[in-house]
Amino acid sequence: SVTGSLVSLFWCSVMLAVVICLFSLTFVRGVIMYVATHHSDVPDEQLAALLQYFGSVGACMMTCFRCVTGGDDWGPFYDILKPSGVVNCIVFYFFIVFSEVALFNIVTGVFIEHAMKLGQPEINAYLFEQRRQNLADAQALRDVFAALDVDHSGTISAEEFDERFQHNEEIKARLAVMGLSIRDAAQFFKMLVGGRRGMEVDLDFFVDCCLKMKGGASSVDVQSLAFEVNLIQQYLQSFGEEMRLRVGPPRADAGEAASRSRTPSAFARRGAPRGGG
């Protein structure tokens, strides 16, 4: 990024030199006209200062550069230029304000923006780094699998995973570094096998599932989950409509039977027969 910023720095310097040169031409023209008109009235010391700092384009550019970059205070140079006329004083004021407020902020912004763009990794470098990180994570997960597979069978069960995970802080730390903060080992293993019981996972399956689950959920993951929930909702709605079509509307006799079952019988309203007599 530093090497690439040199081009931007060069063009910023060219722009700064052009602006200073334009203002210097104005100052030199005003000073020459003043000296030619009032040569006999200008003191030798004042004339020498004017010619030293504003007598040529090169000297005037250096003077302006020193004023706006902090090499010298612009006040003494303004006092030297002041006798040359009001126009030069106004232009000098405008030059200082324009340089301090606008010019250097624009130049700095352009340079920094270009440097930040160059500082961002290229797509090939980013893909290479991502691939390298995935390979490193996969190797770390293989080491974790080897530590969990005590009997060296090539597979791990839920009991084996829970037992080894609870008593091995190194495994917890290595998984946490990769973005797998596991609080419930049994629940995590159920997610690995999809909720099915009695299953064992091999090395490749374990590494692939852990790589998918590491890190935070992205926007694509959230949208995919919302899409699946929407599909399930549509399926349930269609299933409910199909069941209503198969069963049909409720029958009248069934409704009457249900209402009679909820209505007290005449015997119950009259009450039980009284005893005696």
N, C-alpha and C positions, 0 to 999 in steps of 0.2 A: 504493500500500500504506500510506503514511503517513496519508492521509486516511481510509481505511477502518479503520485501527487506532484512530482517535479514539473510535469507538463502544465498542470493547473497553476502551480506557483509561477511559472514563467509567464503565462498569459495574464495573470493578475498583476504581475510586475510591469508588463507592457502597458496594461490599461492605466496603472498608476502613473507611469512615466508620461503617457500621452496627456493625461489630465494636467499634470504639473507643467508640462511643456506649454500647453495652451494658456494657462494662467501666466506663466513666465513671459511669454511673448507680449501679453498685455502690459505687464509691469515694465518690461524693458522699453517698450514703445513709449509709455508715459514718462519714464525717467529720461530717455534721450530727448524727447520733445521739451521737457522742463529744463534740462541742462542747456540745450541749444537756444532756448528763449531767454533764460535768466542766467547765462553763464557768468556775466560780470557781477551779478548780485549774490551768487552762491558762495559761501565761505569755503576755503580750501579744505578744511576738515570734513565738512558736510559733503562736499563734492567727492572727496576721496572715499567716504563711506558709501555713498550712492553707487559710485562706479565699482567698488569692491564687491558689493552684495547684489546689485541690480544692474550692473553695467553691461552684462552679456547674458545670453540665454543660458549658457552652462552654469555661470555663477548664480543666476537667479533661480535655476532649478534646484541647485544644491541648497540655497537659502530656504526655498519653499519646503524642500524635503526635510530639512532640519527643524522647521517650524511645526510640521504636522506629525513627525515621528518622535518628538521628545528630545531631539538632539540639542535644541536650544529653545528658550522661551520666545514666543512670537512678539512680545511687547517691544523689545529693543529694535527689532527689524521694522515694526510698524512706525516707531518714532523716526527711524532713518528715512522711511518711504513717505512719511506724512507731508513734508514740504513739496513733494512732486505734484500734489493736486488732490482734489476731493475724489475724483474718479478712481484713482489708484487706491485710496483709502477704503472706499466702498468695495472695490473688487477684492482687496486684501481681506477685509472682514468676511466677505462671502466665501472666499477660498478657505479660510480657516474653519468656518461653520460647516461648509459643504464637506470638507475633508474629514472633520472629526465626527460628524453626525451621519453622513450618508456614505461617502466613498469607502472608508475603511471598514464599515459594517458590511457593505455589499461585497467587498473583496474577501473579507474574512468568511462571510457566509458561503460564498461560492467555493472557496478553497476547502472549507470544512465539509461541505456537502459532498464534494468530489472525493475527498479523502475517506469519508465514511462509506461511500459506495464502493470504493476500491478495497476498503477494509473488510467488507462482507465476503464470506467464502463463495467461491464459484460453485456451480451446480455439481461439477464433477468432483471437486474436492469435498463438497458436502456429502455426496453419495458414497464416496470412498470412506470418509470418516464414519458415516452411519453403518456401512457394511462392516468396518473394522470393529465398531462397538458391538454390533450384533454377534459377531464371531467370538468376541471376548466374553460376552454374556452367556453365549451357548456353551463355551468351554467351562465357565464357572458353574453353570447348571449341571454339566456332566460330572464335575467334581462333587457337587452336592448330592447328585444321584448315587455316586459311588459311596459316599459316606452313609446314605440312607439304606443302601442295599447291603445289609450285613451278611446275609447268606450267599451273596454273589450269584444269585439266580438270574439276574438280568431284569427282574421285575420287582416292584415294591407294592405291598398291599396297604390297606388303610391302617391296620394295626401296626404294621412295621413303620409306616410314615409317622403316625402319631407318637409312637414310643420314642423313636430316634429324634424327632423334632422337639419334643418337650424337654429332653435331657441334653441337648447339644446347642449351646449358645452360639457357637461359631456358625452353624447352619442358619440360625435366625438372623445373625448379623449379615451374612453374605447375601441372603435373600432380601433383607431390608435395604441393602446398598443398591441392589438392582431394581428397587421400587416394588418389592413384594413384601409388604408389611402384613404378615400372617398372624392373626390373633387367635383364631380357632383352627387348629390343624385338621380336625375331622371335617369341618365344613369346607375347608380349602380342598381336601382330597375329594369330597363329593362333587365339587365344581369341576375338578379335573376329569372325573369319570362320568360326568353328566348325571349325577344322582343315582346311578345304578349301583346296587350292592354286590359285594363279593367279587368285584373286578380288581385286577392288578394292572399297573401301567408299566410299560417298558421305557427304555432310555429316550428314544426318539419322541415318543408321545409326551413324556414328561417335559422335555426341553421345549417342544413346540408349544404346548399349552402355557407354560410359564412365560415364554417370550410374548405370547399374545396378551397375557394378563398383567405384565409389568408396566409400571407407569400409570399416569392418570388417563381418564377417559377423554378421548378427543371428540370433536363435534361430529365426526363421521360415526363414531360409536353411539353417541346419543341419538342421532337421526336414525340409525339402523335399529336401535331398540324401539324407538317410537313407531317405526314402520312395522316391525313385527307385532307390537301391541295392537296396532290398527288392523293388521291382518287377522289376528285372533278375534278381535271384536266383530269384524265382518263375518268371520266363520261362525261365531256364536249366534249372531243375528240370523244368518241364513239357516242354521240348524234349528233355531226356534221356530222360524216360519215353516220349515219343512215338517216339523213335528206337529204344528197346529193343522197343517193340511192333511196329514195322515190321520190324526185323531178325529178331526172334524169339530163342528160347533157342539156345545153341550146340549144334550137331549132334554126335551121338556119333562119326560117322566123322571129322569134323574134329578132334575131341579126340584120337581114336586116332592120326590122322596126325601131329598135333602131338607126341604122346608118342613115336611111333616116330622122329620127326626128332630128338628129344632123346636117344634111346637109342642107344648105339654098335652098329654092325652086327656080325654074327658074324665077318665077315672082318677087321674092325678088331680084334676081341678076339683072334682067332687070330694076328694079326700078318701081315706080308708073307711070302711064300714065300722060303725060304732059297735062296741061289744055290749052284751047284756040286753035282755028283753028282746 
